[in-house]
Amino acid sequence: KEARLKRRENLKLIKNMNKDKPGRVKIIHFARNPFEMVLSNYLYHSQDPTPENWVHEDDPCRELYEDGASLGSHVLMTVVSGLQKHSVVLGNTTKALPLDSAEQNLSNIVNMCHSLYQSNQSTKNKTFYEHLRFFNEWDGLRLASAQMIVSSGVANNHLAGGDMLRMANNVVRFTKLLEEKGDKDVQLLTLSMDDFISDTARNTMKFLDFIFGEDSNDQSVENNVSPIMPRNVRWEASKQEEYKFLAKQNDAHVTTKGKSRVEKQELKEKL
């Protein structure tokens, strides 16, 4: 049967799925440890020179879209309801944060952002990037993290911002989609970017096995047909992917900026 592979950076996929179109769909969803992500984001964009120009133009504290709504107003109810359901399913004794408390926490992050960004005489004309370079490490990390939580991305033409909230929203909505559609219509593989970074070949193999099926070789022998992609070919492709990833790692969105593992851990613990 014919199959198509599409890349989506937003959740229009879920809207299309809810139109009850026929056909089985497999979704590969990439996620990352949020503490690793915000730290990597700060270290990456505070490099000299910075790899991406939007940090020279961004307003990291701009939370509102053109219509006056915030990212939180779009996704927070979904995220909180998903967390509340998750805590009930797991029998978690720690109650999930109620919506009003979550809204207050977001408001506190916005206020913190404004207290850091262009907030005094010495910083009022500095760009977001200059703040990341000018600030001490902790304040720079706090500002960069706030941008990844509350920013609408309007100021940088939607190139970045609000990644943490959107990632949580994606997880909840994909879970809901599976519950509504069932695994006969939709299959989901969530791959951790942290695992991919630490073991690229093995996680590329997971990707390929998910697409083609782990048992395709055995099934092909039984049906007397050639497998779509033999496992030895998959493993060779996975090793090649690992080689390419390691070769370009210095240019990727993963950087240590000279930080040791202990130093990085200390910063994550502060968060």
N, C-alpha and C positions, 0 to 999 in steps of 0.2 A: 504494500500500500504506500501511496505517496505521503510524505511528511514534510512539514516546513518548520524551520527554526527561526524564531523571531526574538529580537532583543527589545526589551521595554525598560525604560528608566522611570516609569510612573505606573499608576494603578489603573490605567484605561483597560488593561487586560482583564481585570476583574469585572468591569462594567460590561465588556464584551461577553465574558463568560456567563453573565447573568441573563443574557438574551436567549439562553437555552439552545445555542447552536449545536448541531450534532457533531460527534467526533470526540475522540479521547485526547486529552491535553496533558502534557507533562510540563511542569514548571520548575525551573531551577532558580532558587532564591538565594542570593548572596547576602550574608549578614556579618556583623563584626562586633566583638566585645566593645561596648561603648567607651570604656575607660581607655582601652588601647587606641580606639579611633580618635578620641579628642586629643590625646597626647601626641599621636602621630600627626594629626592635623596641625597642631601648634608647632611642632618641630619642623615640619615640612614647609609651612608658609612663612616661618620666621627666618629661613635661610637667607644668606646674602651671596648672590642675588636671589630673590624669590622666584620660584619656578612659574608662577601664574600671576598675570598682570591685574586680575580683578581685585586683589587685595589693596591696590593703590587707590581704588575708587569706592570701595565698599563702605557702607554704614552698618556695622555689625549689630547695632541695636535697633534697627528699623524692623519692627515686628509686623507692621500692617501691610496688606496688599493694596493695590490701587482702589479696591472697592471699600476699604476701611476695615475689612475683616482681618483677623490675625491667624497665623498658622494654628495656634492653640484652639481657636474657635472652630476650626475645621476638623481637627483630629483628636482633641483631648478627650471628648466624651467616649469615642471609640476605644482609645487606649485604656482609659480608666475602667470601662465596663469589661474589657478583655482581661485586665489584671484582677478585677474582682471575681470574675468567673473562674480564672485560673487558681486563685487562692482557695476557692470553695472546692474545686475538683481535687486539689491536692490535700485538702484538709489542713491548710496552713493556719496556724494559730495566730499569725500576724495578719491583721485585717488590711486589705488593700486600701490605699489612700482614697478617701471620698473625693468627689469631683470638686467641691468648693476648696478643699485643701490643696488639690493639684493645681487649681487655677491660681491660688495664692502663691504657691511655690513658683509658678511660671512668672507671676508678677514680680516676685522677689528677684528672679534672675534678670528680668528686664531692668529693674531698678539698679541692680548691681552693675549691669552693663553700662548704663548711663553714668554711674558713679566713676567708671573707669575711662570711658571714651570721651575725649575732648572736654574734660570736666574742669580743667583749670587753665590758668594763663599759659603754662608751659606746654600744654598738650592741645589747646583749642584749635590749632591749625594743622595738627599732625594727621596723617592718613592712618587707616587701620594697620597697614604694614609697618609704619613708623612706630605705632604704639607697640606692636609685637617686638620690635627691635629695641625700643626705648625703655620699656618696662622691665622690672625685675622678672625673673622667671615665673614666679607664682602669679603675679598680676597679669602677665602676658597669657599664661595658660587659662586663667579665669575668663579673660576677655574672649579668647579664641573659643573656649567651651561654650560661653553664652551665645556666641554667634551660631554655633552648631545646634543649639537647642531652640532658640526663639526667633532667629532672623527669618524673615519672609523671603530673602534673596532678591527683593525688588531693586535694591540699590546696586547690585552687581549683575543685573539682567538675568536673574535666576540661575546663575552658574553655581551657586553654593548657598548654604544656609538651612537651618532647621533639620539637619540630617538625623539628629538623635530622635526627635519626635516622629519624623516620617518613617524611620526604620521600625520603631515600636508599632506605629500604625500599620505598616506592611505586615508585620508578624501576626497581629490580631486579625486583620482582614483576610489573610491567607488561611488562617485557622478556621475562620467562619465560612469561607468558601468551601473548604474541604467538608465541613459539617453539612453544608447545604447540598453539595453536589455528590458527595460520596467518592470513594477511591476508584470506582469503575469509570467515572467520567474524568476525574482530575487526580493526578498524582503530583506530589510536591516533594522536592528535595531541597532542604536548606543547607547550604554549604557555609561553614565558618571561614571567613577570610583569614583569620588567625591560623587555623589549621592548614589552609592552603599555602600560607606563607612558610610555615614550618615544615610542611611535607607536601610539596607541590605535586610530585608524581603520584602519590597514593590518592590524593584528593581529586586529581584529574581523572584517575581511574574510576573513582566513585561517580564522577560526572558522566563518563562514557558508559559505565555499566547501567546507570539510571536511564540513559537515552536508549541504548540498544538492548538492555536486559541482561542480567547476570548469567542467565542460562541459555543464551542464544546459541552457543556452540553445541550444547547437548541437544537442544531442540532441532538444530539444523541437521545433526547426525540422524536423529529419529525420522525427520521428514525428508531425508536424502536431498538436502539443498545446501548451498554454500552459505556459511554464516555471513551476516551483514558486515561484521567487523570482528575477525578472530581475536581472541584475548591476547595473543602474542603481539598482534599489531596495535591493539589498544595500549599495552604496556610500553611499547616502543614510542608511541605517540606521547604517552604520559611523561616518559623520561625526556623526550625532546622539549616538551612544554616546561619542565623543570629547568632544563638547561637554559632556555630562552629567558625564563623568569629571573634566574640568578644573574644572567648576563646584563639585564637591564634594571636590576634592583635599585641601583643608585639613582635612577631617574624616575622611579615609581613613587606612588603615594605612601611609601613606607620608608621612614628614615629614622635614624637614631640621633643624628646631629652630634655625634661624638659622645652620647650619653651611655654610661654603663648600665647593665641590667639593674643594679642596685639603685642607681640614681633615678632611673625610670620608675621603678617600683615605689620609691619615696614620693614622687610626684603624683602617681596614681592613688596612693594612700591618702594624700592630702585632699584629692577630689572627693 
